[in-house]
Amino acid sequence: TAAIVKAFYFRNQDYIDKITMNDFKRAGVLHVLSASGLHVAVVAAVPLFLLGLLRVNRKVAVAAAAAVVALYLCLTDMPVSLLRACLMFFLFAAQRIMDRRGNAHNALYLSAAALLSLFPGDIYSLGFQLSFGATLGILLFHGPYRKTLSWLPRPVAGPIAVTLAAQVPVLPVLLTQVGEVNLTGII
């Protein structure tokens, strides 16, 4: 378990033995070992929560969270999924510090533009396509799927809507780039 936790937080799959890696791959859930938005949210939430308890100015707390996220980014190998999530958080933080209302779509597009200006070839990388595709899918489709699933209890409908929304744009990418789609990952 410790190896999986280390791989999960530090995005280093070398901690995990090949048998376990193959088990994750066959189950279609290898993506859970990729550092991305969930990790950034957890890392940013800790200083935001603690500084909120201490009644620290919100702008200072957001700046501190951005600094902690930047430190976390330095501890990892800076994969595209983590760079995207960190850039989006930095844009969010800048908007909050400047008293601007955040816009997730703009943050996603600006993050893509920044990454592609630095690494134009990344547009062809599977990591870039999956990370930005899944995030765009969540932004575009989560609301409509959530409404469609409103007959389900809220704790069930939300995660199903997010999963389906993320899968819609990445399924064609997986099919064309990898040559297979493992639908058990949705479950």
C-alpha positions as semicolon CSV with decimal commas, in nm:
position;residue;x (nm);y (nm);z (nm)
1;T;0,000;0,000;0,000
2;A;0,285;0,240;0,082
3;A;0,425;0,205;-0,270
4;I;0,090;0,295;-0,425
5;V;0,049;0,594;-0,193
6;K;0,399;0,720;-0,281
7;A;0,330;0,674;-0,651
8;F;-0,006;0,847;-0,611
9;Y;0,132;1,159;-0,444
10;F;0,467;1,194;-0,616
11;R;0,367;1,070;-0,962
12;N;0,649;0,819;-0,968
13;Q;0,521;0,484;-1,084
14;D;0,866;0,330;-1,025
15;Y;0,756;0,263;-0,666
16;I;0,501;0,007;-0,788
17;D;0,593;-0,343;-0,901
18;K;0,510;-0,450;-1,258
19;I;0,241;-0,699;-1,153
20;T;0,044;-0,431;-0,969
21;M;0,092;-0,190;-1,262
22;N;-0,045;-0,452;-1,501
23;D;-0,341;-0,512;-1,268
24;F;-0,421;-0,138;-1,273
25;K;-0,385;-0,131;-1,653
26;R;-0,608;-0,437;-1,709
27;A;-0,872;-0,289;-1,479
28;G;-0,865;0,035;-1,680
29;V;-0,780;0,249;-1,376
30;L;-0,411;0,324;-1,433
31;H;-0,504;0,692;-1,462
32;V;-0,562;0,714;-1,085
33;L;-0,184;0,706;-1,043
34;S;-0,145;1,020;-1,256
35;A;-0,094;1,343;-1,065
36;S;-0,354;1,593;-1,179
37;G;-0,633;1,821;-1,064
38;L;-0,735;1,606;-0,766
39;H;-0,385;1,627;-0,624
40;V;-0,363;2,002;-0,678
41;A;-0,701;2,045;-0,508
42;V;-0,589;1,843;-0,205
43;V;-0,252;2,020;-0,182
44;A;-0,416;2,364;-0,213
45;A;-0,697;2,280;0,028
46;V;-0,464;2,219;0,322
47;P;-0,322;2,574;0,351
48;L;-0,658;2,727;0,256
49;F;-0,829;2,531;0,534
50;L;-0,561;2,590;0,798
51;L;-0,522;2,960;0,722
52;G;-0,900;2,993;0,711
53;L;-0,918;2,854;1,065
54;L;-0,666;3,117;1,172
55;R;-0,876;3,388;1,004
56;V;-0,591;3,492;0,775
57;N;-0,682;3,733;0,495
58;R;-0,829;3,535;0,204
59;K;-0,586;3,680;-0,051
60;V;-0,289;3,586;0,167
61;A;-0,431;3,234;0,209
62;V;-0,476;3,197;-0,168
63;A;-0,121;3,320;-0,230
64;A;0,010;3,072;0,029
65;A;-0,185;2,790;-0,135
66;A;-0,036;2,888;-0,474
67;A;0,313;2,873;-0,321
68;V;0,244;2,526;-0,177
69;V;0,109;2,409;-0,514
70;A;0,424;2,543;-0,684
71;L;0,638;2,351;-0,434
72;Y;0,436;2,035;-0,503
73;L;0,487;2,086;-0,877
74;C;0,863;2,103;-0,818
75;L;0,855;1,773;-0,624
76;T;0,706;1,585;-0,918
77;D;0,831;1,524;-1,271
78;M;0,589;1,795;-1,393
79;P;0,367;1,580;-1,615
80;V;0,128;1,757;-1,851
81;S;-0,174;1,672;-1,636
82;L;-0,014;1,831;-1,331
83;L;0,113;2,133;-1,524
84;R;-0,238;2,189;-1,657
85;A;-0,392;2,166;-1,313
86;C;-0,128;2,390;-1,155
87;L;-0,156;2,652;-1,427
88;M;-0,532;2,653;-1,387
89;F;-0,493;2,694;-1,010
90;F;-0,238;2,975;-1,054
91;L;-0,482;3,155;-1,285
92;F;-0,760;3,102;-1,029
93;A;-0,534;3,234;-0,753
94;A;-0,438;3,541;-0,957
95;Q;-0,805;3,612;-1,028
96;R;-0,893;3,584;-0,658
97;I;-0,603;3,802;-0,550
98;M;-0,705;4,070;-0,803
99;D;-1,071;4,046;-0,695
100;R;-1,181;3,902;-1,029
101;R;-1,446;3,638;-1,079
102;G;-1,293;3,310;-1,197
103;N;-1,379;3,144;-1,526
104;A;-1,281;2,777;-1,555
105;H;-1,313;2,771;-1,936
106;N;-1,076;3,065;-1,974
107;A;-0,834;2,912;-1,724
108;L;-0,831;2,587;-1,923
109;Y;-0,776;2,763;-2,257
110;L;-0,505;2,993;-2,116
111;S;-0,330;2,694;-1,959
112;A;-0,334;2,514;-2,293
113;A;-0,203;2,822;-2,472
114;A;0,077;2,867;-2,218
115;L;0,184;2,501;-2,237
116;L;0,167;2,495;-2,615
117;S;0,367;2,816;-2,643
118;L;0,644;2,650;-2,441
119;F;0,607;2,299;-2,584
120;P;0,421;2,315;-2,919
121;G;0,475;1,945;-2,987
122;D;0,272;1,854;-2,678
123;I;-0,047;1,896;-2,877
124;Y;0,030;1,550;-3,019
125;S;0,111;1,390;-2,682
126;L;-0,138;1,150;-2,532
127;G;-0,101;1,309;-2,188
128;F;-0,191;1,654;-2,320
129;Q;-0,490;1,526;-2,515
130;L;-0,625;1,319;-2,225
131;S;-0,569;1,584;-1,959
132;F;-0,720;1,874;-2,150
133;G;-0,989;1,657;-2,312
134;A;-1,113;1,515;-1,982
135;T;-1,112;1,858;-1,817
136;L;-1,297;2,015;-2,108
137;G;-1,549;1,731;-2,097
138;I;-1,613;1,792;-1,729
139;L;-1,661;2,165;-1,789
140;L;-1,897;2,111;-2,081
141;F;-2,095;1,800;-1,989
142;H;-2,102;1,766;-1,610
143;G;-2,402;1,998;-1,565
144;P;-2,624;1,835;-1,829
145;Y;-2,533;1,483;-1,710
146;R;-2,601;1,586;-1,351
147;K;-2,949;1,707;-1,448
148;T;-3,017;1,388;-1,640
149;L;-2,914;1,182;-1,336
150;S;-3,110;1,395;-1,088
151;W;-3,333;1,096;-1,010
152;L;-3,032;0,933;-0,839
153;P;-2,920;1,028;-0,489
154;R;-2,682;1,328;-0,497
155;P;-2,374;1,137;-0,367
156;V;-2,417;0,888;-0,652
157;A;-2,525;1,122;-0,934
158;G;-2,233;1,365;-0,896
159;P;-1,948;1,116;-0,936
160;I;-2,124;0,935;-1,221
161;A;-2,181;1,265;-1,402
162;V;-1,815;1,365;-1,362
163;T;-1,692;1,025;-1,482
164;L;-1,916;1,023;-1,788
165;A;-1,835;1,386;-1,869
166;A;-1,460;1,317;-1,856
167;Q;-1,493;1,001;-2,067
168;V;-1,682;1,154;-2,361
169;P;-1,390;1,347;-2,515
170;V;-1,119;1,096;-2,422
171;L;-1,279;0,781;-2,564
172;P;-1,206;0,878;-2,927
173;V;-0,853;0,982;-2,829
174;L;-0,791;0,647;-2,660
175;L;-0,935;0,460;-2,954
176;T;-0,718;0,638;-3,211
177;Q;-0,398;0,680;-3,007
178;V;-0,392;0,360;-2,800
179;G;-0,613;0,140;-3,014
180;E;-0,831;0,022;-2,727
181;V;-1,095;0,143;-2,487
182;N;-1,143;-0,024;-2,150
183;L;-1,498;0,052;-2,034
184;T;-1,438;-0,103;-1,692
185;G;-1,252;0,219;-1,605
186;I;-1,584;0,401;-1,607
187;I;-1,714;0,168;-1,338
